[in-house]
Amino acid sequence: MPTTRTTDQSPTWCRRSFLSDRTGTSTQTMGHALLIQFSGVPFDRTMTSFVSTAQKTRTAYHA
């Protein structure tokens, strides 16, 4: 499962995960477009592609 991770080292940050059952290109683009609306909020962004089962969703969520 490919994963892309961007981390801000600030003391307070928000975790946002984007899961997709395919390559995740549309999911990642939409997620980025939404998150840039909150420029003052640091965040940890995780993109996980090819999540096709409930077990993979749980694993990705708890990673």
DSSP file (Angstrom, degrees, kcal/mol; ACC not computed):
  #  RESIDUE AA STRUCTURE BP1 BP2  ACC     N-H-->O    O-->H-N    N-H-->O    O-->H-N    TCO  KAPPA ALPHA  PHI   PSI    X-CA   Y-CA   Z-CA
    1    1 A M              0   0    0      0, 0.0     2,-0.1     0, 0.0    49,-0.1   0.000 360.0 360.0 360.0 110.8    0.0    0.0    0.0
    2    2 A P        -     0   0    0      0, 0.0    47,-1.4     0, 0.0     2,-0.4  -0.436 360.0-170.5 -67.7 139.6    1.8    3.2   -1.1
    3    3 A T  E     -A   48   0A   0     45,-0.2     2,-0.4    -2,-0.1    45,-0.2  -0.998  13.7-163.7-134.6 134.3    1.7    6.0    1.5
    4    4 A T  E     -A   47   0A   0     43,-1.3    43,-1.9    -2,-0.4     2,-0.4  -0.961  14.8-172.7-114.0 134.4    2.6    9.7    1.3
    5    5 A R  E     -A   46   0A   0     -2,-0.4     2,-0.4    41,-0.2    41,-0.2  -0.992  13.6-176.4-135.2 131.1    3.2   11.6    4.5
    6    6 A T  E     -A   45   0A   0     39,-1.6    39,-1.9    -2,-0.4     2,-0.4  -0.996  14.5-169.0-123.1 127.6    3.8   15.3    5.2
    7    7 A T        -     0   0    0     -2,-0.4     2,-0.5    37,-0.2    37,-0.2  -0.962  16.1-154.3-125.2 134.1    4.4   16.3    8.8
    8    8 A D        -     0   0    0     -2,-0.4    -2,-0.0    35,-0.3     0, 0.0  -0.902  15.0-145.7 -98.8 131.2    4.6   19.7   10.4
    9    9 A Q        +     0   0    0     -2,-0.5    -1,-0.1     2,-0.0     4,-0.1   0.297  55.4 128.1 -84.0  10.5    6.7   19.7   13.6
   10   10 A S  S    S-     0   0    0      1,-0.1    -2,-0.1     2,-0.1     3,-0.0  -0.224  72.0-115.4 -60.9 155.6    4.6   22.3   15.4
   11   11 A P  S    S+     0   0    0      0, 0.0     2,-0.5     0, 0.0    -1,-0.1   0.814 102.8  44.0 -66.9 -28.8    3.4   21.3   18.9
   12   12 A T  S    S+     0   0    0      2,-0.0     2,-0.3    31,-0.0    -2,-0.1  -0.971  72.6 148.9-119.0 131.1   -0.3   21.3   17.8
   13   13 A W        -     0   0    0     -2,-0.5     2,-0.4    28,-0.1    30,-0.3  -0.965  38.5-121.5-151.9 163.9   -1.4   19.7   14.6
   14   14 A C  E     -b   43   0A   0     28,-1.9    30,-2.7    -2,-0.3     2,-0.5  -0.921  20.6-137.3-112.8 136.2   -4.4   18.0   13.1
   15   15 A R  E     +b   44   0A   0     -2,-0.4     2,-0.4    28,-0.2    30,-0.2  -0.811  23.7 179.3 -93.4 130.0   -4.2   14.5   11.6
   16   16 A R  E     -b   45   0A   0     28,-2.5    30,-2.1    -2,-0.5     2,-0.4  -0.997   6.9-166.0-131.9 127.8   -6.1   14.0    8.3
   17   17 A S  E     -b   46   0A   0     -2,-0.4     2,-0.5    28,-0.2    30,-0.2  -0.932   5.0-161.3-116.3 137.6   -6.2   10.7    6.5
   18   18 A F  E     -b   47   0A   0     28,-2.7    30,-2.5    -2,-0.4     2,-0.4  -0.977  11.2-171.0-118.2 120.0   -7.3   10.2    2.9
   19   19 A L  E     +b   48   0A   0     -2,-0.5     2,-0.3    28,-0.2    30,-0.2  -0.888   5.1 179.4-113.0 142.2   -8.2    6.6    1.9
   20   20 A S        -     0   0    0     28,-1.7    31,-3.3    -2,-0.4    -2,-0.0  -0.995  32.3-145.5-141.9 146.4   -8.9    5.5   -1.7
   21   21 A D  S    S+     0   0    0     -2,-0.3     2,-0.1    29,-0.3    28,-0.1   0.502  93.6  31.3 -86.9  -3.5   -9.8    2.2   -3.3
   22   22 A R  S    S-     0   0    0     28,-0.1    28,-2.2    29,-0.1    29,-0.2  -0.199 125.0 -48.0-123.8-143.2   -7.8    3.1   -6.4
   23   23 A T        -     0   0    0     26,-0.2    26,-0.1    -2,-0.1    -3,-0.1   0.760  66.5-132.3 -72.3 -24.6   -4.7    5.2   -7.0
   24   24 A G     >  +     0   0    0     -5,-0.1     4,-3.1    25,-0.1     5,-0.3   0.519  64.4 130.7  89.0   5.5   -6.0    8.1   -4.8
   25   25 A T  H  > S+     0   0    0      1,-0.2     4,-2.2     2,-0.2     5,-0.2   0.939  78.4  40.7 -59.0 -49.1   -5.2   10.9   -7.3
   26   26 A S  H  > S+     0   0    0      2,-0.2     4,-2.5     1,-0.2     5,-0.2   0.897 116.3  50.8 -66.1 -40.2   -8.7   12.5   -7.0
   27   27 A T  H  > S+     0   0    0      2,-0.2     4,-2.6     1,-0.2    -2,-0.2   0.922 112.0  46.7 -62.7 -45.5   -8.8   11.9   -3.3
   28   28 A Q  H  X S+     0   0    0     -4,-3.1     4,-2.4     2,-0.2    -2,-0.2   0.901 113.0  49.2 -65.4 -41.9   -5.5   13.5   -2.7
   29   29 A T  H  X S+     0   0    0     -4,-2.2     4,-2.3    -5,-0.3    -2,-0.2   0.927 114.1  44.8 -64.0 -46.3   -6.3   16.5   -4.9
   30   30 A M  H  X S+     0   0    0     -4,-2.5     4,-2.0     2,-0.2    -2,-0.2   0.913 113.2  50.9 -65.2 -42.9   -9.6   17.1   -3.2
   31   31 A G  H  X S+     0   0    0     -4,-2.6     4,-2.6    -5,-0.2    -2,-0.2   0.914 111.2  47.9 -60.9 -43.9   -8.1   16.7    0.2
   32   32 A H  H  X S+     0   0    0     -4,-2.4     4,-2.1     1,-0.2    -1,-0.2   0.919 109.6  53.2 -62.6 -44.0   -5.3   19.2   -0.5
   33   33 A A  H  < S+     0   0    0     -4,-2.3     4,-0.3     1,-0.2    -1,-0.2   0.867 113.1  44.4 -61.0 -36.5   -7.9   21.7   -1.9
   34   34 A L  H >< S+     0   0    0     -4,-2.0     3,-1.1     1,-0.2    -2,-0.2   0.914 112.4  50.4 -73.3 -43.3   -9.9   21.5    1.3
   35   35 A L  H >< S+     0   0    0     -4,-2.6     3,-1.9     1,-0.3     6,-0.2   0.804  98.2  64.9 -69.8 -29.6   -6.9   21.7    3.7
   36   36 A I  T 3< S+     0   0    0     -4,-2.1     3,-0.5     1,-0.3    -1,-0.3   0.662  87.2  73.0 -69.6 -11.2   -5.3   24.7    2.1
   37   37 A Q  T <  S+     0   0    0     -3,-1.1     2,-0.3    -4,-0.3    -1,-0.3   0.665  95.1  54.0 -70.3 -15.0   -8.4   26.6    3.2
   38   38 A F    X   +     0   0    0     -3,-1.9     3,-1.9    -4,-0.2    -1,-0.3  -0.557  66.6 160.7-117.2  63.5   -7.0   26.4    6.7
   39   39 A S  T 3  S+     0   0    0     -3,-0.5    -1,-0.2    -2,-0.3    -2,-0.1   0.745  71.0  55.6 -62.6 -26.0   -3.6   27.9    6.2
   40   40 A G  T 3  S+     0   0    0     -3,-0.1    -1,-0.3     2,-0.1    -2,-0.0   0.476  91.6  84.7 -85.5  -1.0   -3.0   28.6    9.9
   41   41 A V  S <  S-     0   0    0     -3,-1.9     2,-0.1    -6,-0.2    -3,-0.1  -0.890  71.4-144.9-106.6 114.8   -3.6   25.0   11.0
   42   42 A P        -     0   0    0      0, 0.0   -28,-1.9     0, 0.0     2,-0.3  -0.494  26.4-175.0 -72.0 148.4   -0.6   22.7   10.8
   43   43 A F  E     - b   0  14A   0    -30,-0.3     2,-0.6    -2,-0.1   -35,-0.3  -0.981  32.2-133.5-146.2 157.0   -1.5   19.1    9.8
   44   44 A D  E     - b   0  15A   0    -30,-2.7   -28,-2.5    -2,-0.3     2,-0.5  -0.960  31.9-161.8-107.5 114.7   -0.2   15.6    9.3
   45   45 A R  E     -Ab   6  16A   0    -39,-1.9   -39,-1.6    -2,-0.6     2,-0.4  -0.871  10.4-176.0-108.2 129.0   -1.5   14.3    6.0
   46   46 A T  E     -Ab   5  17A   0    -30,-2.1   -28,-2.7    -2,-0.5     2,-0.5  -0.989   5.3-167.2-124.8 127.1   -1.5   10.6    5.2
   47   47 A M  E     -Ab   4  18A   0    -43,-1.9   -43,-1.3    -2,-0.4     2,-0.5  -0.963   7.1-178.0-114.6 121.4   -2.6    9.3    1.8
   48   48 A T  E     -Ab   3  19A   0    -30,-2.5   -28,-1.7    -2,-0.5     3,-0.3  -0.978   8.2-162.5-123.8 122.8   -3.2    5.5    1.5
   49   49 A S        +     0   0    0    -47,-1.4   -26,-0.2    -2,-0.5   -28,-0.2  -0.553  62.1  32.3-100.6 164.5   -4.2    4.0   -1.8
   50   50 A F        +     0   0    0    -28,-2.2     2,-0.9     1,-0.2   -29,-0.3   0.867  64.8 160.1  59.8  43.9   -5.7    0.7   -2.8
   51   51 A V        +     0   0    0    -31,-3.3    -1,-0.2    -3,-0.3   -29,-0.1  -0.848   5.1 152.9 -93.9 104.8   -7.9    0.3    0.4
   52   52 A S        +     0   0    0     -2,-0.9     2,-0.3    -3,-0.1    -1,-0.1   0.396  49.6  52.2-119.6   1.5  -10.5   -2.2   -0.8
   53   53 A T  S  > S-     0   0    0      1,-0.1     4,-1.8     0, 0.0     5,-0.1  -0.924  79.6-116.0-135.3 162.2  -11.5   -4.1    2.4
   54   54 A A  H  > S+     0   0    0     -2,-0.3     4,-2.4     1,-0.2     5,-0.2   0.878 116.8  55.1 -62.8 -37.6  -12.8   -3.1    5.8
   55   55 A Q  H  > S+     0   0    0      1,-0.2     4,-2.5     2,-0.2    -1,-0.2   0.908 106.9  49.4 -63.9 -42.1   -9.7   -4.7    7.4
   56   56 A K  H  > S+     0   0    0      2,-0.2     4,-2.6     1,-0.2    -1,-0.2   0.870 109.9  52.8 -64.6 -35.6   -7.4   -2.5    5.2
   57   57 A T  H  X S+     0   0    0     -4,-1.8     4,-2.4     2,-0.2    -2,-0.2   0.938 110.5  46.1 -64.7 -46.7   -9.4    0.5    6.3
   58   58 A R  H  X S+     0   0    0     -4,-2.4     4,-2.1     2,-0.2    -2,-0.2   0.918 113.6  49.6 -61.6 -43.4   -8.9   -0.3   10.0
   59   59 A T  H  < S+     0   0    0     -4,-2.5     4,-0.5     1,-0.2    -2,-0.2   0.925 113.2  45.8 -62.2 -45.4   -5.2   -0.9    9.4
   60   60 A A  H >< S+     0   0    0     -4,-2.6     3,-0.7     1,-0.2    -1,-0.2   0.886 112.0  52.0 -65.6 -38.7   -4.7    2.4    7.6
   61   61 A Y  H 3< S+     0   0    0     -4,-2.4    -1,-0.2     1,-0.2    -2,-0.2   0.880 113.1  43.2 -66.0 -39.2   -6.7    4.3   10.2
   62   62 A H  T 3<        0   0    0     -4,-2.1    -1,-0.2     1,-0.2    -2,-0.2   0.401 360.0 360.0 -89.7   2.6   -4.7    3.0   13.1
   63   63 A A    <         0   0    0     -3,-0.7    -1,-0.2    -4,-0.5    -2,-0.1   0.484 360.0 360.0 -71.3 360.0   -1.3    3.4   11.4
